[in-house]
Amino acid sequence: MSKKFKVVLVGCGGITGAWMKSCETRDDLEIVGVVDLDESKAIALRDKHEFLKNADTGSSLQEMLDKKNPDIVFDCTVPVAHPIVTITALEHGCHVLGEKPLADNLADAEKMVAVAERTGKTYAVIQNRRYIKEIVALRKLVQSGKLGDLTTVNADFYVGAHFDGFRVEMEHVLLVDMAIHTFDMARYLSNTEAVSVYCHEWNPKGSWYSSGASVAAIFEMADGSVYNYRGSWCPEGLPTSWEAEWRLIGEKGTAIWDGAAEIKYEIPTDDKFIRTGKVETLDCSEAIEFAAHAGVINEFLESLKTGSTPQTVCYDNIKSLKMVLAAVESAETGKKIRI
Ligand SMILES: NC(=O)c1ccc[n+]([C@@H]2O[C@H](COP(=O)([O-])OP(=O)(O)OC[C@H]3O[C@@H](n4cnc5c(N)ncnc54)[C@H](O)[C@@H]3O)[C@@H](O)[C@H]2O)c1
């Protein structure tokens, strides 16, 4: 029997559903405490799940840490609370797996990374898209070299999500709360880093957010390729998938993915005016045992057992956050920003 980690979970809102589904079948962790500023939410979460029946509930993370001495804290709070929750947990000697984004500003994010380094604890961030089988397959296609070196990556994200709660009043809502998934996917797929961004942000007529529901951003990447992101959180009708729609153009060929099941690619082989080749469907049938949230949680726990480094460890994930924050700065100043 492997080590059973003692876990305290903080923040009991909408996203905990994905965490609970991933945790309830694991025999290597026990959630011993559930905390929310509003304790009634912690009680409701505990009462909803049989496997949480022995967990204590509370409204103070510090008190719960002192009482339970967990190995790990799962941070499912809102972005603005991530620094205080993560630093409190790390300083208490806990490893932390936290929701994205790492923080909503660079100063806090760098402090969190520094505290993780000083305390020698692992702090990793949920980027669940990296653990979706189509994305893993698409990355393998890029790495196989069949498309040649990537020159252009486009992602379109159009989901008219009628949230209530913190997002409605959040500044730069699409960039700060959502775009990091798509930006992180671009880093993952192209295996290169952003070096600059020009970003235009607006709040379309009819938007139910207070600001920044739509974005167009152009990133220059370190290998000379360009990553274009277009997105909105208030289009009505014909949404894209949550994973966005993608076009990856390499020197030799192109792959497109609608963000759902099917990835197509074409590597031209003739010498027509507009070159053509056989349009192939990428085989995405290879199942991954732990998908999405379960994948990040599994890799995090394995890293603690084996000493390996999770893909989304904070000092790497901060590069995705820097893309977001540079895009915000560009949107605010109207200037191209170096990252
Ligand atoms: N990975 C994904 O696909 C995904 C999807 C949705 C949300 N998220 C992220 O999950 C996080 C939470 O989102 P949500 O939709 O569940 O929000 P939510 O508003 O539904 O829930 C957040 C909960 O955290 C609690 N909270 C806030 N500050 C706290 C603190 N300091 N201590 C204890 N509790 C605190 C609130 O009372 C609330 O119950 C956000 O960072 C969001 O970006 C990730």
The ligand as an ORCA input file, in Angstrom:
! r2SCAN-3c Opt
* xyz 0 1
  N      -8.972     24.262    -14.184
  C     -10.164     24.584    -14.649
  O     -10.616     24.097    -15.686
  C     -10.977     25.575    -13.877
  C     -12.336     25.743    -14.151
  C     -13.063     26.644    -13.361
  C     -12.426     27.373    -12.358
  N     -11.081     27.205    -12.156
  C     -10.374     27.977    -11.125
  O     -10.759     27.476     -9.846
  C     -10.715     28.534     -8.882
  C     -12.054     28.581     -8.174
  O     -13.070     28.795     -9.111
  P     -14.610     28.464     -8.773
  O     -15.337     28.625    -10.038
  O     -14.714     27.228     -7.993
  O     -14.946     29.728     -7.820
  P     -16.143     29.854     -6.750
  O     -16.355     31.322     -6.569
  O     -17.287     28.997     -7.162
  O     -15.530     29.214     -5.423
  C     -14.409     29.728     -4.757
  C     -14.574     29.437     -3.270
  O     -13.360     29.863     -2.603
  C     -13.741     30.452     -1.365
  N     -12.635     31.321     -0.916
  C     -12.221     32.486     -1.465
  N     -11.156     32.962     -0.796
  C     -10.882     32.071      0.194
  C      -9.887     32.001      1.201
  N      -8.952     32.954      1.335
  N      -9.922     30.948      2.047
  C     -10.866     29.987      1.936
  N     -11.835     30.001      0.975
  C     -11.833     31.027      0.108
  C     -15.037     31.188     -1.668
  O     -15.792     31.439     -0.501
  C     -15.723     30.211     -2.628
  O     -16.553     29.295     -1.941
  C     -10.339     29.797     -9.647
  O      -8.952     30.032     -9.538
  C     -10.693     29.451    -11.094
  O      -9.916     30.171    -12.032
  C     -10.370     26.309    -12.874
*
